[in-house]
Amino acid sequence: MENNSAVTHRFTFHGRGAEFALIVLKNIILTILTLGVYLFWAKVNSRRYLWQASSFAGARFVYHGTPMELFKARMILFAVILVSSLGVFALSSALGSTVGPVAAAAVFYLVFFFAFFVIVPFAVVSGLRYRFSRTTWRGIRLGMKDCQKEYVLTWLKGYFLTIITLGIYASWWHDATYSILVNNTRVGTLKLRYTGKGADLMWTYIRGFLLSLVTFGIYSAWFAAQVIRYRAEHTYLGNATDGHARAEATVTGGEIFVQFLLQYLLLIFTLGLALPWIVTNTLTWSMERLRLNGRINFDAVAQKATEKTGAFGDGIGDALDLGLV
């Protein structure tokens, strides 16, 4: 009987720094000339290139998002922020005449503080849901179930328990939030599954924190590598009909440290001009070290593409993403 793990499915990045640099340059020029309006088209241009340049098991990813979706989401976000700010300001003014300006100011900042800690985890899930719903591979649409409420509550609970336990709960917190994201993600009819446990990483986190502290942050690269390898080893893709494959990451702490150091130096000495090359090099380096081992009948799955999910609300999460892509 042949070993199920004998089949290796690899990720590959085919993009080049010079090609991406031309796209970034065009995006910057047109964004400046249009006083920022082109920003949404710039994001889509970058994503389409990076998605198309990425492949898994020999097939490339395709990004189907549109600039107008991002534009509408940003307008909604601005409207929500404006209305919420006016409401909180009116509430603070009303309280100021009854409980005093100091208490009113405290209420004002407390509301915004709480809102920030709700928006951050909400944006993480919403942004991912939007990207997945606009991504296909071999005609298979990626997707993520609506898990915003579960993720936000788990994130908030973990954040405060981590503070109360002086960081000891961090491994459980990070593992729980990662588990929610993975277990609710699918590739067509194939489901992702995570079997890791926060308890397994507790000493890794404690050791990582202490050694990073005494090495002025240098050990954090080795700590990150340990967490990445553990999570990969406990992440599976598949279903009962078409087979399963387990992820594997071969990254080491030394490699992460060298990558970070080189990127930092390139950004400094090129005044940021090397950013497109850094992005493409990082993606190439990362995908070379990530693979899935196991047998999956992708041909059968490809015939069952999932329907496109609505993205109007999910686009708000994408609008909160201030990253390059």
C-alpha positions in Angstrom: 0.0 0.0 0.0 1.4 3.4 -1.1 2.1 6.0 1.6 -0.4 8.8 1.6 2.3 11.4 2.4 4.3 10.4 -0.6 2.6 13.1 -2.7 3.9 16.6 -2.1 1.9 19.6 -3.3 4.1 22.8 -3.4 3.5 26.5 -3.4 5.5 28.6 -5.9 5.8 32.3 -6.5 6.6 33.2 -10.1 6.6 37.0 -9.8 9.7 39.2 -10.3 10.7 42.4 -8.4 11.1 44.4 -11.6 7.6 43.6 -12.8 6.0 44.4 -9.5 8.1 47.6 -9.2 6.5 48.9 -12.5 3.0 48.2 -11.1 3.9 50.0 -7.9 5.4 52.9 -9.7 2.3 53.3 -11.9 0.1 53.0 -8.8 2.0 55.7 -6.9 2.0 58.2 -9.9 -1.7 57.8 -10.7 -2.7 57.9 -7.0 -0.9 61.2 -6.6 -2.3 62.6 -9.9 -5.9 61.7 -8.9 -5.4 63.0 -5.3 -5.8 59.5 -3.8 -8.9 58.4 -5.8 -6.8 55.8 -7.8 -5.8 54.1 -4.5 -8.5 51.4 -4.9 -7.5 50.6 -8.4 -3.9 50.5 -7.2 -4.8 47.9 -4.6 -6.6 45.7 -7.1 -3.7 46.0 -9.6 -1.2 44.8 -6.9 -3.4 42.0 -5.8 -4.1 40.7 -9.2 -0.4 40.5 -10.0 0.6 38.9 -6.7 -2.3 36.4 -6.8 -1.6 35.5 -10.5 2.1 35.0 -9.7 1.3 32.5 -6.9 0.6 28.9 -7.6 -0.2 25.7 -5.7 0.1 22.2 -7.1 0.9 23.7 -10.5 -2.2 25.9 -10.7 -2.3 29.7 -10.2 -4.6 31.8 -8.1 -6.8 34.4 -9.6 -8.1 37.6 -7.8 -11.6 38.8 -8.9 -12.1 41.8 -6.6 -12.9 45.2 -8.2 -11.9 48.7 -7.3 -15.5 49.9 -6.9 -16.1 47.3 -4.1 -13.2 48.7 -2.2 -14.3 52.3 -2.9 -17.9 51.7 -1.7 -16.6 49.9 1.4 -14.3 52.8 2.3 -17.2 55.3 1.9 -19.3 53.1 4.2 -16.5 53.1 6.7 -16.1 56.8 6.6 -19.9 57.3 7.1 -19.9 54.9 10.1 -16.9 56.6 11.7 -18.5 60.0 11.2 -21.9 59.1 12.6 -20.3 57.2 15.5 -18.0 60.1 16.3 -20.9 62.6 16.3 -23.0 60.3 18.5 -20.2 59.8 21.1 -19.4 63.5 21.0 -23.1 64.4 21.6 -23.2 61.8 24.5 -20.1 63.3 26.0 -21.5 66.8 25.8 -24.7 65.8 27.5 -22.8 64.0 30.2 -20.5 67.0 30.6 -23.4 69.1 31.9 -24.5 66.5 34.4 -21.4 64.6 35.7 -18.7 67.1 34.8 -16.2 67.5 31.9 -13.6 65.0 33.4 -16.1 62.2 33.7 -17.5 63.0 30.2 -14.0 62.8 28.7 -13.4 59.5 30.5 -16.6 58.1 28.9 -15.6 59.5 25.5 -12.1 57.8 25.5 -13.5 54.6 27.1 -16.0 54.2 24.3 -13.4 54.7 21.6 -11.0 52.4 23.4 -13.6 49.6 23.4 -14.6 50.3 19.8 -11.0 49.9 18.7 -10.6 46.5 20.4 -13.8 45.3 18.6 -12.9 46.7 15.2 -9.4 45.2 15.0 -10.5 41.5 15.3 -13.6 42.2 13.2 -11.4 43.7 10.4 -9.1 40.6 10.5 -12.0 38.2 9.8 -13.9 40.5 7.4 -10.7 41.3 5.4 -9.9 37.6 5.0 -13.5 36.7 4.1 -13.5 39.3 1.4 -10.2 38.2 -0.1 -11.1 34.5 0.0 -14.5 35.2 -1.6 -12.7 37.0 -4.5 -10.0 34.3 -5.0 -10.2 31.2 -7.2 -7.8 28.3 -7.8 -8.4 25.9 -10.7 -11.9 27.4 -10.9 -12.5 26.6 -7.2 -13.6 29.6 -5.1 -12.1 30.0 -1.7 -14.3 30.9 1.2 -14.6 31.5 4.9 -17.8 31.0 7.0 -19.2 33.9 8.9 -17.3 33.6 12.1 -16.8 37.3 13.1 -18.8 37.1 16.3 -16.9 34.0 17.5 -13.6 35.5 16.5 -14.2 38.9 18.1 -15.4 37.4 21.4 -12.5 34.9 21.5 -10.0 37.7 20.7 -11.3 40.0 23.4 -11.4 37.2 26.0 -7.9 36.1 25.1 -6.5 39.7 25.2 -7.8 40.4 28.7 -6.8 36.9 30.1 -3.3 37.4 28.6 -3.0 40.7 30.5 -4.4 39.2 33.7 -2.0 36.2 33.6 1.0 38.4 32.7 1.3 36.8 29.3 1.0 33.1 30.2 -2.4 32.8 28.4 -0.9 34.1 25.2 -0.4 30.7 23.6 -4.0 29.7 24.2 -5.2 33.1 22.9 -3.2 33.0 19.7 -4.0 29.3 19.2 -7.8 29.8 19.7 -8.0 32.7 17.2 -5.8 30.9 14.6 -8.0 27.8 15.0 -11.2 29.8 14.3 -9.7 31.2 11.1 -8.4 27.9 9.8 -11.4 25.7 10.7 -13.8 28.1 9.0 -11.8 28.3 5.7 -12.5 26.1 2.7 -11.2 25.6 -0.9 -14.4 24.7 -2.7 -15.5 21.5 -1.0 -12.1 21.0 0.7 -12.0 22.1 4.3 -9.1 23.3 6.3 -8.7 21.8 9.8 -6.4 22.7 12.7 -5.7 20.3 15.5 -3.1 22.2 17.5 -3.5 23.1 21.2 -2.4 26.2 23.1 -1.1 24.1 25.9 1.5 22.5 23.6 3.0 26.0 22.9 2.9 27.4 26.4 6.6 26.7 27.2 7.5 27.7 23.7 5.9 31.1 24.3 7.4 31.5 27.7 10.9 30.6 26.5 10.5 32.7 23.4 9.5 35.8 25.5 12.3 35.4 28.0 15.0 34.7 25.4 13.8 37.5 23.2 14.0 39.8 26.1 17.6 38.9 27.0 18.8 38.9 23.4 17.1 42.3 22.6 14.6 40.7 20.3 17.0 38.5 18.3 15.6 35.2 19.5 12.1 36.3 18.3 13.0 34.9 14.8 13.6 31.4 16.3 10.5 31.7 18.4 8.4 32.6 15.3 9.9 29.6 13.3 8.9 27.2 16.1 5.3 28.5 16.1 5.1 28.4 12.3 6.3 24.8 12.1 4.0 23.7 14.9 0.9 25.3 13.3 1.8 23.8 9.9 2.2 20.3 11.3 -1.3 20.5 12.8 -3.1 22.0 9.7 -4.9 19.7 7.2 -6.7 20.3 3.9 -9.3 17.8 2.5 -12.5 16.0 3.0 -13.7 12.4 3.4 -14.3 11.9 -0.3 -11.3 13.5 -2.1 -8.5 12.8 0.5 -6.4 14.8 2.9 -3.0 16.5 3.0 -1.1 17.9 5.9 0.9 21.1 5.8 4.6 21.3 6.4 6.8 24.4 6.9 10.6 24.0 6.8 11.5 27.5 7.9 14.2 28.0 10.5 14.9 30.8 12.9 18.2 31.6 11.3 16.5 32.0 7.9 13.9 34.4 9.4 16.5 36.4 11.1 18.6 36.8 7.9 15.5 37.7 5.8 14.4 40.3 8.3 17.9 41.8 8.6 18.3 42.0 4.8 14.9 43.5 4.3 15.6 46.1 7.0 18.9 47.1 5.5 17.5 47.3 2.0 14.7 49.5 3.1 17.1 51.8 4.9 19.7 52.1 2.2 17.3 52.4 -0.7 15.0 54.8 1.2 12.1 52.3 0.6 12.7 52.0 -3.2 13.5 48.3 -2.8 10.0 47.5 -1.3 8.7 45.7 -4.5 11.7 43.5 -4.6 11.4 42.8 -0.8 7.7 41.8 -1.3 8.4 39.4 -4.2 11.5 37.9 -2.5 9.6 37.3 0.7 6.8 35.6 -1.1 9.2 33.4 -3.1 11.2 32.5 0.1 8.0 31.8 2.1 6.3 29.6 -0.5 9.5 27.6 -1.1 9.3 26.5 2.6 5.6 25.7 2.6 4.0 22.5 1.2 1.2 20.0 1.7 1.9 16.3 1.9 -0.9 13.8 1.1 -3.2 12.6 -1.7 -6.1 14.8 -2.7 -8.2 14.3 -5.9 -8.1 18.0 -7.0 -9.8 17.1 -10.4 -12.9 16.0 -8.6 -13.0 19.1 -6.4 -12.4 21.5 -9.3 -15.8 20.4 -10.7 -17.6 21.7 -7.6 -16.8 25.4 -7.6 -18.6 27.2 -4.7 -20.8 30.2 -5.3 -19.5 33.7 -4.8 -20.4 35.2 -1.4 -21.6 38.7 -0.9 -18.8 41.1 -0.1 -20.4 44.4 0.8 -20.0 44.1 4.5 -16.8 42.1 4.2 -15.3 44.9 2.2 -15.4 47.1 5.3 -12.8 44.9 6.8 -10.8 45.2 3.7 -11.1 48.9 3.9 -9.5 48.9 7.4 -6.5 47.1 6.0 -3.7 49.6 5.6 -1.1 47.2 4.2 0.5 47.2 0.8 -2.0 44.8 -0.7 
